[in-house]
């Protein structure tokens, strides 16, 4: 064996895969991008997985069968396909988490400050806070009404809805407030409040007219009122 054959050289994958394999790679990536765009919360992922499982012959565990699934509170899922060999010969297990770092909405979050409607938040997981400012955001989640009905909320994704965002300082204002700090301190977590509106209701007799305008939008679309936020689970996600 020649000396040069002893050494392994790293090669780009694009130099070794066939055209057919490249097509499959891009097809997989395109499907994955669509999945990520359509499923931004645990609940949405579970709903999609349940639809896929049913399409492949799985049934709810209460119905029995050899291909079953079980949903836990709408946010976790287990699926089982029973084999022909005894359990003593082993099982194949695939496990994955579907929760992600995100920003959650606090109970009764909506308030108005200096003519801007905002929502109070707290972050979940080890987010990089600078990723979440000055970019379009949306709210996804569920609201449990007084009569027990569960209302699905997706707000900020449609072109005819407000563009939601979390503010950041302009460069000339950030010089003293941010530039000298460590990156995890430059944008405090308690400042990650969501801007949801700035156009007030026309009735000047009302107080907090911008907040009321947002409440009216939510009521017109989802039939919810401010008190419903107490029994809501709403997450802030990239739009």
N, C-alpha and C positions, 0 to 999 in steps of 0.2 A: 504494500500500500504506500502510495506517495505521501509525503509529509503534508501537502496541502489538503489531502483527503481527510486528515485527522481533525481539521478545523471545521466547525459548523458556522455558516454565515446566515444571518437573519435576512429574510427576504420579505418584501411587501406582499401581502395576500393578493393584491390585484395583479401581481405578476405571475401568480401560479394557478389562480382559479380560471375555469373555462368560462366562455360567454354564457353558457346555460346556467352555471353556478352564479354568475354575476346577476343574471335576471332574477334568480330565486332570492338572492340577498336583498335586492331592491324591492322585490315584492313583499318579502317579510317586513322590511323596514317601513314600507308604506302602510301596511296593515297595522303595524305597531304605532305609528304616528296617529292614525285614525282612532285607534283604541285609546291612546292617551288624551286626545282632544275630546273624545266623547265621555270619558270616565275620569273625573277629577276628584271624586271622593270615594270613600269605602263603599257607601251605599250604592253608588252608580256602578262600581266594579261588580258588586255582588249581583245586581240586577242583570248586568250583561252576562255574567257567568251562568246565572240560572237559565237565561234564554238559550245560551249555547248548549248547556247540559241537556235541556229538554229537546233541543233539536237533534241531539245525538242519543236519544232514547233513555235518558235518565228521568227518574220520577222522584217526587217528594218522598222522604223516608216513611211517612205515614201511609203511603199507598203500597209499600212493599215492593219487592222485586230484586233482581240481581244487579241493578244499576240505580243507585239512589243518591240523593243529596239532602243535606239539612242546612237551613239558614238560622244563624243565631243573631237575633235582634236586628236583622237587616244589614249587619256590618261584618259578619264572618260567615264562612261557608266551608262545609266539608262534603266531599263527594266520594263515593265508594263504588268500585266495580268488583264484584265478587268473582274470583277465579274458580277453576275446577279442582285445583290441588288443595290439600288440607293446609290449615294455617300454620301447622308445625313446619312446613317446608318454606315458610317465609312470606313476606309481603313486600310490595313496592310502595314506597311513600314519597309523595312530592309535596313539599310545604313551601309556602311563600307568604310574606306579609303584604297587605294592601294599604296599610296606613302610610302616610307620607308627611314630612314636615310641612306645616301649613299655618295659617292664621285663623283662629276661631273667633266667633263673635260672642261677646259677653251677653248675659241676660239683659233685656231692655237696653239695647245698645245705642239707640238713635237719639241724637241731641243736636242742637243748633248752636253755633258759636260764630259770632261776627258775620252773620248772614250766610253761613255755610253749614249744610247738613252733614253730619259725620256719624260714624258708628264706632263705638268703643270695642277694642279687641284685646286678645292675648294670644301669643303664638304657641304653637305646639311643636315639640321636637327641636332638634338643633338646626333651626333655619339660619341661613346667612341673611341677616336683616337688610343688607344693602341690595339684595336681589329683588326686594319687594317694593321699593319706592320708585316713583316716577314711571310707572308702567300700567297699562290697562289691566284691571282686575274685575272679577265677577264674584257674586255670592251664589253658592249652591247649598242646598240643604232641605230640611223638612220642618214643618210647623204642625204641631198637634193642636187642633182646635178644641174648644170647650166641649163639643159634643163627641170628641174622640176621633174625628176624621183627621187623617194625615195628609197635609197639603205639601206637595213637592214645589220647591222654590228654586228657580234659576233666573238670576237677575243681573244684567250687565253684559250679556252675550249678544243681545240683539242690537242692530244698528239704531233702532228707534228708542232705545233705553239710555239712561245716563251712562257716561263713561266713568267708571269708578277707579279711584287711584289712591295711593298714599303719598303725601307730599314729601318733597325733599327740598333742601335749601339751594338757592341759586349759587353759582360758583363764587361770586363776589361776597356773598353773605356767609358762605361755608368756610372761608379762609380761617377765621378765628374760632368758629364753633366746631369745626370738624377736622380740619387738616392736621392738627397737631395731636390728635387722639389715635389710640389703637382702633383698628377697624371694627372690633366688636363694641366699642364705646361710642363711635361716631354717630350711630343711629340707635338711640335707646329703644328698647322693646315697648316701653309705655307710650312712645310717640307714634307707634304704628297704627294710628286711627284712620279709618277709611273715609275718604271724601265721597259722598254719594249725591250731592246736589247743591246748586247755588241759585236756582230760579224759584222765586216765592210764588205762593198763591196770590191772585190779584186782590183779594179782600184785605185791605189794609187794617181792618179792625182786629184781625186775628194776631195772636202772638206766635212767634216761631213759625212764620209762614213758609220758610223753606223746608223745615222738618215736616210740616203738614202736607206740603206738596209731594214729598217722597212717600209719606204714609198713604196719600190718596192714590199714587201710582201703584203701590203694593196692594191696596184694597181693591182697586179696579181690576187688577190682573189676577190676584190670588184670593181675594175676599178676607184678608187678614187685617187685624187691628194691632195697635202697639202692644196691648196686653199679651197677644199671642207669642211674642218673642220670649216670654218667660218659659214657655214649653216648646222652644224651638232648638234645633241643632243645625246651625248654619256655619259654613266654612267659607273663607275667602280664598279664591284660587286664581291663577292666571287666566285672563280672558282669552 
